[in-house]
Amino acid sequence: MGLLEQIDRSRLPEHIAIIMDGNGRWAKEKGKMRFFGHQSGVTSVRDVVEGVVEAGVKYLTLYTFSTENWNRPKLEVSALMELLVTTINKETKTLMENDVRLNAIGDLKQLPARGYKKLQEAIEKTSGNKASTVTLALSYSSRWEIVEAARKLAAQAAKGEIRPEDINEGVFASQLATAGIPDPELMIRTSGEYRISNYLLWQLAYAELYFTPKLWPDFRREDLFEAIIDFQKRERRFGLTSEQI
């Protein structure tokens, strides 16, 4: 029996978030420039997106480029932005074939104009797709997102549009970049690192965390299926006891 057949379709995580880590190390191990790893990582993205559709997972969020990544060497950042444009051009056809809707969160206006334009075009073109929604976290950090949400609520309160005492978890979540998307139930990080790295800090409050030593360019849909199977073996208590569940 293959891994896909071992997945219990009645207990799927509705939303999986992934930190795609290890591109640079993968390239270095092969005596290549870091950018070679980023290019190779695109193949993993394609395979995992198709795997998500096969498994029936409705939401996938990929940590694509953090706000901190802008501090990397200028040549690497420029190459990554060019790769973004190239990838969107090539992969929109794959998204359409798999009925996948593209979404993006983050400080997107920081992207180069051409990259931002191509991204918006792909989001519009795939907007009617329904099998799964893939969100790219681009120029994103969770602290940035939380501060932005607080600013929005502060501005509303200053205008008298909301009272501070009316602000609760639901109201706050409605101001986050992920508003309208269920919180991830499973977060996967590749490369053997055990950090969340400023990623979806609010949304991951009750997510199951799965760490794998595989570097991102080696990660494939079978690895995704293994993570889902591991998730389904866990008891999710949300603060309750086993007896209460």
N, C-alpha and C positions, 0 to 999 in steps of 0.2 A: 504494500500500500504506500503510495506516495505521500509526501508531507501535506500537500493540498487536501488530499482525501482524509487526512487525520484531523483536520480543523473542524470543530463543532460550529456549524453555521448559526446556531441559535445563541452562541455566546461570543460573537465577534466583538472586538473593540470597535466602537463606531468611529473613533478618531485616533489615528496614530501620528505621533510627532517624531521626527528623526533629526538628530544632529549628525550631519554627514562629515565625519572627521577622518583625517589620515591621508588626504590627497598628496600633501607635500612629502610626507614620510615614504609613501608608496613610490613616488617618483625618485626620491633620493636612493632608496634601496636598489633601484634599477639603473642608477647612475645618470638620471635624467634631471632636467630642470623641473622646478615645482609645478610650472604651468602644465607640463605633460600629465601630471597627476590630476589636475583639475579637468583637463580634456577627457581623460579616461573615466573620471567620475560621472560624466554625462551618461555613459552607457549604463552605469548602475542606476541612475535616476530613471532612465527609460524602462529598465527591467523591473524595478520596484513599483513604478506606477502601473505597469501592466499586471504585476502580481497583486496589487491592491484591488484592481478591478476583478481579477480572477477570484480572489477570496471573498469579495463582496463588501470590503471596507468602504465606508462612505466618505471619509475625510482623511486626507494625508497632508501634513504640514512639514515642509523641509526647510531647515535652517541653512539658507543659501549664502547669505553675506551679512555679517553683523556690523553695527555702527563702529565697533572697534577695528574691524577689518580695513576701514579707510586709512588706518595708521600704518598699514603694511607698505613695503617699498612701492613707489609710484608706478614702476614698470609692471609689477605684479598686479596692482589694482587696475591699471589700464587694460592689461591682458584679460583680466577677469570680466571687466565690463564688455569688452569685445566678444568674449566667449558667451556672455549672456545674450547678446544680440544674435549671434550665430545660432546658438542653441534654440532660442525661441523661434527663429525662422525655420529651423529643421524639424523641431519637435511639435509644432502646432498640428501638423498633419497626423502625427501619432496620437495626439490628444483627441482629435476629431474621430479617428478610427476607433478609439476606445471609449468614446462618449464621456470624456473627462472634461470637466470645467476647470479653467485656470483662474486662480485668485492670487493676490499678493498683499502682504502687510508690511509696514515699516515706513520709514521716512523716505518715501519713494521719490520725492522731488529732489533728493540729493543725487539721484541717478543721472548720468549723462543724458542729454535730451534725446538722442537717438535710441538709447536703451529704453528710456521711459516710454517713448512713442511705440516701439515694437511690443513692449509689454502690454500696454493698453490695447493695442490692436488684437493681440492674442486673447486677452481677457474678454474683449467684446465678441470675437469670433467664436469662442467656446462657451459663451454665456448660456446657451440653450442646452448644453450637455448635462446628463443626469446620472450617469453611472457612479461617478465619484467626483469630489472636488479636491484638487491639489492646490495648496496654498504655498507660495514661495515667501519665506521671511527674508526680505531684502532690505539692506540698510536698516536692520531691525535690532533692537535690544529691548529686553523686558523692562528695565528701569526707565528707558525713554518712553515706552508705551504707558507705564503706570503714571509717570509724571505728566504726560500729555492728557491722560484721563482726568487727573486731579485738576489740571488747569481748566479743562472744559467745564467741570462741575463748579469750580470756583467762579468762573465767568458767568455761569448760569445763576449761581447764588447771588452774585453782585448785581445782576439785572432783576433779581426777584423772581426768577423763573422756577427756582427750586429752593426749598428750605433745607438748611444743613441737617436737621433732624429727620428729613425724609430720605437721606442718602443711606442706602443699605448695600449689601453685596450685589444684589441684582442690578440696582441703579448704577453702581460703579462698573460692573462688568459690561453694561450696555455702552459704556464710553471707551472700552478697549478696542484695539484694532480687530480683535476676533469676534466682535459682537455678532450674534446670529449663528455662530459656529459652536457646536458642543465642545466642552473641554476634552483634551486628549485623555484617553484611558490608558494608553501605552506610549511610553517614550523610549526610543531606541537610540543609543549612542554607539558609534563604531570607533575603532582604533584602540580600545582598551583603556581609555581615559574615563575617570569616574567623576565627572563634573557636569553641571547643567549649563554653565557658561552664559548666564544672563538670558536664558531662553524660556519664554512662556512661564515665568515664575508664578504668576497668579493662577494660570490655567492648569499647571501641573500639580496643584495642591494635593490631589488624591490619585494621581497617575501611578501606574506600575512602571518601574524603571528597569530597563533591560540593557546591559552592557555587553558588548562583544569585542574580542580582540581583533577581529577582521578590520582591515583598513577599507575605507569606503569604496575605492575602485574594485575591490574584490567582493563586495557585498552584492548578492543577487536575490531574486525572489524566493529561492529556497531558504535563504537566511531569514527573510521576512516571515516566511511560514513557520520557521522554528521559533521565532520570537512570539508569534501569535499563539502557538501551541503551549509555550511556556507560560504566557499570560493566562491561558485558560485553565492552567493547573493551580493558579493562585487563588487564595480566599481573600476577597475584597470586603473589608469589614466597615470602613468609613467611620471608625471610632466606636463601633459596637463590639460586643463579644461574639464569639463563634456561635454560642447558643441563641443569641438574638437574631441571627441571620436566618 
